[in-house]
Each structure stands twice: as structure tokens, then as C-alpha cells.
Amino acid sequence: MLKKPRAVVFVHGLAKKPAPDKVLELWLMGIGRGNPRPDVFDPPNEGIDLVDKGVPHVFNYYADVFYGTDYETDYTSYFEAESEGAEAEIAADNLDTPPPVAPQPATPREREFLDKFQAKLEANVTTLPPAAAATSPEPGAELELASLLPAPLREAIIKKAAMEAYYFLFDKQYTRKDGTSFKVRSELRNRLLAALQAAATKGEKIVLITHSMGTMVGYDVLRNCPGCPPIDTFITLGSPLGVKEVQAELRAPGVKDIDFPAATTRRWINIYDPLDPICGADPKFANDYRAVDGKRVEDIQESNWSKWRHSITHYFAGTRFRKTLREALGPALS
């Protein structure tokens, strides 16, 4: 089979999700639709229809590892729900409930990770991050913070993010309520490796687009997994990879500093909204991930909208994200 110039691999992020086919449909819609918010992103801001352009794509799905196959059927979070408030988006994202299985740290290191990770997220959703205060172009931007959400919602978001990060980073055995068990980091690594290898049969080059907690899986596979195929462009959206405690667990063995995954990756673009509570604690990576062979992270700020800035379709609507994706796809859009 003749390969296309580019293939895209998607990795979703935090919390329970709709069924895999539905999530893919919603992600393709988010990228492909016309400008949904001309009051936020200046027109023209046309979407990119990957199906119409014949760009092969593979969706890497792992939400079932944590939440089983009782898939979400509320798609509010993928659309504009401002009339209902950010609470509706967060509820639809399944972030308004406690994690199904609470972490049980077995060592002081694990306990320290959980305490510090949760503390940083808590600080981020209750105070305006200095970076946001200095760079946000919007008057009164502090009123957009998730800190305006009720405390139980903030606590649920933090605990769910901490649970997923903990089980992944420490490769813990996770047993779902139905009794199915996974070694989480091993399982998620293998799934993404399989997705990347499948994409390598479809495209000459691969563009890897990751969101939220899925960015940790992406970096880990690119940096630490033998057998990872070469990646042309790695895009991270709303990523917690700036958190020092996360970096400590992703650092390659025998390496002093966390670094650019240069052996597999040509270019890494990190797009962040400073008012996104998942990435806002430390949204820029270029000063954290040591450059290798002249390659370094490119940080791009793109503010979207609403009190809940973490939604994937909000990121997909951005002019800078779409410009980055067009550059990455290049000849695939000809």
C-alpha cells in the first residue's frame, strides 16, 4: 500500500470518555469545524478536515484502563456550554466525581509525589498563576479561573488527575471495579507503541497530537521506549509535563536532567493556556527539558475561553494550534 505523506496519532487525556469511535469523531469535528468563536480567535480561522484531505489517523484510547467500557454519553464538554456554565463542561468531562480507585502510596517517594502534585494543582486553581497575570491579554482574566468553581469540583478534578498520574508514573497495578487489572504504565506504553507502529504503515511521517495526561504517555514512549518509530512533530496541549514531580518520574535512567526526546522526535511544540488548571502551574517546557542536538521545545501560548480552559475542542479551535498543525502536515494538505 502506498503511504501518504503524513499520518496523525491522537492521544486523549484525563477522565472517563465516550466510546473510542465517538471520541475520534468529536476530535475530528473539533479540528475540522470552522471558527466557533470569532470573538476569541480572529477570522479567518478555518478548520482542517483530515478525512476530506485523506490524512490517515489513529486514535490511541486508554480511558477504559481506568473506567471500563461503561462509556460516557454526555458530549457537552466537546461543545460550547457557556449558557450552562463551566460546571456543566466539567461534569460532562467526568471530573466532578471522585476517582473510582484512590491511590494507595506504598513508599515515601510515592506519598511525596501525590502530596506535591496535588498541592501544585490546588495552588493553581485557587490563585492566578503569575504567568497568566503577566501575559493574559484579557482584562479581568482572573475572573475566568477555575478558582471560581465550587470547592468540591476543584477537589474532584485534582484527585482524578493525581490518581491517573500516580498509577501511570509508578506503573502500579490498577484493578477496575469489574475486576480487570492492568499494570498501567506498561499497558499505556504498549497501546501507544502499537498506534504509532500502525501509523508508520500509513504515513511517511507521523504527527503525534496529545492532550492533558496523555502528554505524559506520549513523552514517555518517545523518550524511554525502544521500538518507538520516528516522529516528525510532537504536539502537547494542556500538558502537566512542566510539573517537576512528573519530570522526575519520566527522566530516562542514568540521565541527570529531563531532556528533549531527540532520538525519535524532530520537533516538539507545546501549546498552553495559562488559565488551564491542569498545565497552568508550569505551562512552559523549554526551560525544563534540556535541548539535545540543537532540538528544543517550542512553547506557544494560546488563550481560549470559559472558566474551564482545559477542553480539547477549545484548544483545537485556536489559530496557533491550527497553524502548527498545517505546518506539521505540510504536503499532506496539498
matplotlib code that plots the C-alpha trace (Angstrom):
import matplotlib.pyplot as plt

x = [0.0, 1.3, 2.0, 0.6, 3.0, 1.8, -0.2, -1.7, -1.8, -4.1, -3.8, -6.6, -6.3, -7.9, -11.1, -13.7, -14.5, -17.2, -16.6, -13.4, -15.2, -17.2, -14.2, -12.4, -15.5, -15.5, -11.8, -12.1, -15.0, -13.1, -10.2, -12.3, -15.1, -15.0, -14.1, -16.5, -15.5, -14.7, -14.8, -11.8, -9.9, -9.8, -11.1, -10.2, -9.7, -10.7, -10.7, -8.6, -10.7, -8.4, -10.9, -11.5, -7.8, -7.2, -4.8, -4.6, -5.2, -5.0, -6.7, -4.9, -7.6, -6.8, -9.7, -11.1, -8.0, -9.3, -13.0, -14.0, -16.4, -19.4, -18.7, -19.7, -22.7, -22.8, -20.8, -21.4, -17.7, -16.8, -19.1, -19.7, -21.6, -21.3, -25.0, -24.9, -21.6, -18.3, -19.7, -21.7, -18.5, -16.6, -19.5, -19.6, -15.8, -16.4, -14.3, -17.0, -16.8, -14.1, -11.7, -13.0, -9.9, -8.0, -4.2, -2.5, 1.1, 3.4, 6.7, 7.6, 8.6, 5.1, 3.4, 5.6, 4.7, 1.0, 1.2, 3.3, 1.4, -2.0, -0.6, 0.6, -2.8, -4.6, -2.5, -3.1, -6.9, -7.1, -4.7, -4.0, -0.7, 2.0, 2.5, -1.2, -1.3, 1.7, 0.7, -3.1, -4.4, -7.9, -9.0, -10.2, -8.8, -8.6, -12.4, -12.0, -10.1, -11.3, -11.0, -14.5, -15.7, -17.1, -14.5, -15.9, -15.4, -11.9, -11.1, -12.6, -10.5, -7.3, -7.8, -8.7, -5.6, -3.4, -4.9, -4.1, -0.7, 0.2, -0.8, 0.9, 4.2, 4.7, 3.4, 1.0, -1.4, -4.8, -7.9, -11.2, -14.4, -15.2, -12.1, -10.0, -6.4, -3.6, 0.0, -0.8, 2.4, 3.2, -0.3, -0.4, 3.1, 2.2, -1.0, 0.7, 3.6, 1.1, -0.8, 2.5, 3.6, 0.2, 0.6, 4.1, 2.5, 0.1, 2.3, 5.8, 6.0, 4.0, 2.4, 1.6, -1.1, -1.6, -3.8, -3.6, -2.5, -1.9, 1.0, 2.9, 2.3, 3.5, 6.7, 7.4, 7.1, 9.2, 12.0, 12.0, 10.7, 12.8, 10.9, 9.3, 9.2, 10.5, 8.1, 8.2, 6.1, 5.1, 2.3, 1.3, -1.9, -2.8, 0.0, 1.2, 4.7, 6.0, 5.5, 8.8, 7.5, 6.2, 9.5, 11.4, 9.5, 9.8, 13.6, 15.5, 17.6, 21.2, 20.4, 20.8, 18.2, 14.9, 15.6, 14.2, 13.4, 15.8, 16.4, 12.8, 11.5, 12.3, 10.1, 8.1, 5.5, 3.9, 0.6, -0.8, -3.4, -2.0, -5.5, -5.8, -5.7, -4.0, -1.0, -1.0, 1.3, 4.2, 3.0, 6.3, 8.8, 11.7, 13.4, 12.9, 13.6, 17.3, 18.0, 19.6, 21.4, 20.1, 16.5, 14.4, 10.7, 8.8, 6.3, 3.2, 0.7, -2.9, -5.7, -9.1, -12.3, -14.6, -13.8, -12.8, -9.9, -8.8, -11.4, -9.7, -12.1, -11.2, -7.5, -8.4, -10.2, -7.1, -5.5, -2.0, -2.8, -4.2, -1.2, 1.1, -0.9, -0.9, 2.9, 3.3, 1.1, 2.6, 2.3, -0.5, -2.8, -1.8]
y = [0.0, 3.4, 5.5, 9.0, 11.9, 12.2, 10.2, 11.6, 9.8, 11.2, 10.5, 11.7, 12.9, 12.9, 11.2, 8.8, 9.2, 8.3, 5.2, 5.2, 5.8, 8.6, 10.3, 10.2, 11.7, 14.5, 15.2, 15.3, 17.6, 19.9, 20.2, 20.4, 22.8, 26.5, 29.1, 28.5, 31.7, 34.6, 36.8, 34.8, 33.9, 36.4, 35.2, 33.7, 30.6, 27.7, 24.1, 21.3, 18.3, 15.4, 13.0, 15.2, 15.6, 11.9, 12.2, 8.8, 8.9, 6.5, 7.2, 5.9, 5.2, 4.2, 5.5, 2.0, 1.0, 3.3, 3.5, 0.3, 0.2, 2.0, 4.8, 8.4, 9.5, 13.2, 15.2, 18.7, 19.2, 19.0, 21.9, 25.4, 25.2, 28.7, 29.1, 26.2, 27.3, 25.6, 23.3, 21.6, 21.1, 19.7, 17.3, 16.1, 15.6, 13.3, 15.4, 16.2, 12.8, 11.2, 8.8, 5.2, 3.8, 6.1, 5.8, 3.8, 5.0, 2.2, 4.2, 7.7, 8.7, 7.8, 9.7, 12.7, 12.7, 12.6, 15.3, 17.7, 17.0, 17.7, 20.8, 22.3, 21.7, 23.1, 26.2, 26.6, 26.5, 28.8, 31.6, 33.4, 31.9, 34.7, 33.8, 34.3, 37.6, 38.8, 37.6, 37.3, 40.0, 39.8, 42.4, 40.8, 37.4, 36.3, 36.0, 33.2, 31.0, 27.6, 29.0, 30.3, 26.7, 25.2, 23.6, 20.0, 20.3, 21.6, 18.7, 16.1, 17.4, 17.4, 13.9, 12.4, 13.9, 12.7, 9.2, 8.8, 10.3, 8.2, 4.8, 5.6, 7.1, 4.4, 1.6, 0.4, -2.5, -1.0, -3.1, -1.8, -2.3, -5.2, -7.0, -6.4, -5.4, -3.6, -2.6, 0.9, 2.3, -0.9, -1.1, 2.5, 2.3, -0.8, 0.8, 3.9, 2.0, -0.1, 3.0, 4.6, 1.5, 1.3, 4.9, 4.2, 1.8, 4.5, 7.6, 8.5, 10.7, 10.9, 13.8, 12.9, 15.1, 14.6, 16.2, 16.5, 13.4, 11.7, 14.0, 12.1, 8.8, 10.5, 11.8, 8.6, 6.5, 8.9, 9.1, 5.8, 3.0, 1.0, 0.3, 3.7, 4.8, 8.2, 11.2, 14.3, 16.5, 16.0, 18.4, 18.7, 20.5, 21.5, 19.3, 18.7, 17.9, 21.1, 19.8, 18.9, 15.8, 14.4, 15.1, 13.2, 10.1, 10.4, 11.2, 8.5, 6.1, 7.4, 10.9, 13.8, 16.2, 15.7, 16.2, 16.5, 13.1, 13.8, 10.2, 9.8, 13.3, 16.1, 18.9, 19.4, 22.1, 22.7, 24.8, 26.1, 28.3, 29.9, 29.7, 26.0, 24.5, 21.3, 22.9, 26.4, 25.6, 25.5, 25.7, 26.3, 23.5, 25.0, 25.9, 22.4, 19.9, 20.2, 20.8, 17.8, 18.0, 21.5, 20.5, 22.2, 22.6, 25.4, 26.9, 28.7, 30.5, 30.4, 31.5, 30.1, 30.7, 29.9, 29.1, 25.6, 26.2, 22.5, 21.3, 19.7, 21.3, 24.7, 24.0, 22.6, 25.9, 28.0, 29.8, 29.0, 25.3, 25.1, 27.0, 24.5, 21.5, 22.9, 23.2, 19.7, 18.2, 20.1, 18.1, 16.0, 19.0, 19.6]
z = [0.0, -1.0, 2.1, 2.5, 3.3, 6.9, 9.4, 12.7, 16.0, 18.7, 22.5, 24.7, 28.3, 31.7, 32.9, 31.5, 27.8, 25.3, 23.2, 21.1, 17.8, 19.2, 20.7, 17.4, 15.7, 18.2, 17.9, 14.1, 14.4, 16.8, 14.3, 11.2, 12.1, 11.1, 13.7, 16.6, 18.5, 16.2, 19.4, 20.7, 17.6, 14.8, 11.4, 9.1, 11.2, 9.0, 10.3, 8.9, 7.6, 7.9, 6.4, 3.3, 2.9, 3.1, 6.1, 7.8, 11.6, 14.5, 17.8, 20.9, 23.6, 27.2, 29.3, 29.6, 31.7, 34.5, 33.8, 32.0, 29.0, 30.5, 28.2, 28.7, 26.6, 27.6, 25.0, 26.5, 27.2, 23.5, 22.6, 23.9, 27.1, 28.4, 28.8, 31.3, 32.9, 33.3, 35.8, 33.0, 31.0, 34.0, 34.8, 31.2, 31.3, 34.3, 36.5, 39.1, 40.8, 43.0, 41.3, 41.2, 42.9, 45.3, 45.1, 47.9, 48.1, 49.1, 49.7, 51.0, 47.4, 46.2, 49.0, 48.4, 44.7, 45.5, 48.1, 45.9, 42.7, 44.3, 46.1, 42.9, 41.2, 44.2, 44.2, 40.5, 40.7, 43.7, 42.7, 39.5, 38.1, 37.8, 34.1, 33.5, 35.3, 33.3, 29.8, 29.6, 27.2, 28.6, 31.2, 34.4, 33.3, 36.9, 36.8, 34.4, 36.7, 37.9, 41.4, 40.9, 40.8, 44.0, 46.2, 45.7, 42.0, 42.4, 44.7, 42.4, 39.4, 41.4, 42.9, 39.5, 37.8, 40.7, 40.5, 36.8, 37.1, 40.1, 38.6, 35.3, 36.6, 39.2, 36.9, 39.5, 39.3, 38.8, 39.3, 37.9, 39.7, 37.3, 38.5, 35.3, 36.2, 34.3, 35.0, 34.0, 32.6, 30.7, 29.3, 28.1, 26.7, 24.7, 23.4, 22.1, 20.6, 18.7, 17.5, 16.4, 14.6, 12.8, 11.8, 10.4, 7.9, 6.7, 6.5, 5.6, 8.7, 11.9, 13.7, 17.4, 19.0, 22.7, 25.4, 29.2, 31.0, 27.6, 27.0, 29.8, 27.9, 24.7, 26.1, 28.0, 24.8, 22.7, 25.3, 27.1, 24.9, 22.4, 19.2, 19.0, 15.4, 14.4, 15.0, 12.8, 15.1, 18.7, 19.8, 23.5, 24.6, 28.2, 29.5, 33.1, 31.8, 33.5, 37.0, 38.5, 40.2, 36.9, 35.3, 38.0, 37.2, 33.4, 33.4, 31.5, 33.6, 34.0, 32.8, 35.1, 33.6, 31.8, 28.2, 24.6, 23.1, 20.2, 19.2, 18.0, 17.6, 15.1, 16.6, 19.8, 20.1, 23.4, 23.3, 26.5, 28.0, 31.2, 32.8, 32.1, 35.7, 34.5, 32.9, 34.5, 37.4, 35.0, 31.4, 29.6, 29.0, 27.1, 30.3, 31.8, 29.0, 28.1, 24.4, 22.6, 19.2, 18.8, 19.3, 22.0, 23.0, 21.3, 23.8, 22.3, 24.4, 23.1, 25.4, 24.6, 26.6, 29.6, 33.2, 32.1, 29.7, 29.5, 27.0, 23.9, 21.4, 22.9, 22.1, 18.6, 17.8, 18.2, 15.3, 16.6, 17.0, 13.5, 12.1, 13.9, 12.6, 9.0, 9.2, 10.5, 7.9, 5.1, 1.8, 3.3, 2.8, -0.8]

ax = plt.figure().add_subplot(projection="3d")
ax.plot(x, y, z, "-o")
ax.set_aspect("equal")
plt.show()
